Structure formats: C-alpha cells, structure tokens
Amino acid sequence: MDDVPEASLSPTLPGVHKPAPSVRIRGLRAYYGDAERVKGIDLDLNANEVTAIIGPSGCGKSTMIRCINRMHEEIPGARSEGRVVLDDVNLYDPSVDVIAVRRTVGMVFQRPNPFPTMSIFDNVAAGPRLANRRRSDLQAAVRTALEGAGLWQEVADRLSEPATGLSGGQQQRLCIARSLAVDPEVILMDEPCSALDPTASLRIEQLIDELKRRVTIAIVTHNMQQAARVADRTAFMLDGELIEVGPTHHMFTSPSDPRTEDYVTGKFG
C-alpha cells in the first residue's frame, strides 16, 4: 500500500496549466446501502493518457468513476471507502475540500446536461464565476474553454443564446467546455457518446485525443470500437471487480483472462 502524505488541493491560477497528474486508486469499495457494488479495486489512471473502463451493465463502472471525484457519496444511502490519490493527495482525506476535488476532477455525463435556463456563455462561465474571476478573466476563460472543446468557431456569434438551442453533439462539447473552464487536471466521462449520432461521436472522440495532451482522462464506454479508437489503456470490470487492465491493443487481441476475451468478443455483455 502506498504511503500518501496528507495535503490539500491548491487551485490552479487562471491560464496556468499544471502537468496532468496520474490517479492512483487503492482498495476502492462503494456501497448502496448494504449492497457492495465496487469491490476493492486497485487501478492507476496514467497522466496524459485515456483509460477506457469497459464491462457489462451493472458491473460498477459508473459507480467507480463517480467515486474518483466523490460524487457517489451525494446519493442517499451511498458510501465509499479506500483511497484515490492525485498529486500525492488522498482525495478522501478529511482535510480535503470536496468542492476543490470536483473542480480538479471534472465530470461529463452520459447525456448532455447544459443548464437549461442559461446562455451558452453563462453555462461555461458558471464555474469561473464561483471562483470570483474578474469579468475580463471570465471572458478569456470562456473563450479558452470553448476553443479547447472545439466549439468556439460554431458559437462565437451566439454566446447569448440559450444553450438548449445547440445540437446534441454541441451540447456535449459545451459540457466539456464547462468542465475545462475551471482548469481541471482530470476529466471523467461516463458514456459521453451514447446519446449522439456517429458524426457527433467522432467529433467527441477527436476531442478526447486532443484533450489528453493537457489532462488525464477516464472514459466509461459500452462501445468496444470506441474504446479501441480512443484509449491508451483499457480496464475490464465484472461484478464490481477489476478483472484485468492493460494496453488497449493487448486487451482486445490477447487478453490474459478468458472472461475478458469472452466480453470483448461479444460472448456476453
């Protein structure tokens, strides 16, 4: 077991990007009431890489990544234990500010969830406003985030329009921009393309490849082809346990565990 010093997360200065961190998950268990859904997982998310989390529905993939930025504990009756270590900080240490965790570790959900009553600009500006950015900094932060999400050219002349007027793929990239606006070091994506058409999905995949140059990414996906295209490493989960993890090419061509081979070849799932 790794020795991890107690520390607190420090905010990143606007426009200053720290090197992307690795994430070390150790002994992670997650519960809904008395039901254990994640069973003692040890997993590393390597810096500036994309790690795909695959496995059948109900195996604990989404629960596991929600534990990384401590969203799981917001569900009534849910709890988790273990350690999630980022930049030598145990995110489960009692001294760590949970709000700071969720700024540092962003989340993109299965379906686009822009704030429905806000404009495109205000959706992206919401996080920086909470951090009390000056207006000039705010405008720069919104543009930088939209550029980072590959959306600026499409919305630059309609920033005051409702975010709900965007297409599904644009809304998902807006949600990614909203996450980028607070300078995260890690982005978690929970099936970000499941509600999108193939063209919009391809744009998100291209964006993921671009984003890993500055952040560490974990993506939950049921799409084996998508995992093969975007992920540097792939982890296979089954019944709440981590069965196998390794380079994506290896996982899809010569996995070590027969259960992995059965899943990736479509024999179950």
Secondary structure, 3 states (H helix, E strand, C coil): CCCCCCCCCCCCCCCCCCCCCCEEEEEEEEEECCEEEEEEEEEEECCCCEEEEECCCCCCHHHHHHHHCCCHHHCCCEEEEEEEEECCEECCCCCCCHHHHHHHEEEECCCCCCCCCCEHHHHHHHHHHHCCCCHHHHHHHHHHHHHHCCCHHHHCCCCCCEHHHCCHHHHHHHHHHHHHCCCCCEEEEECCCCCCCHHHHHHHHHHHHHHCCCCEEEEECCCHHHHHHHCCEEEEEECCEEEEEEEHHHHHHCCCCHHHHHHHCCCCC
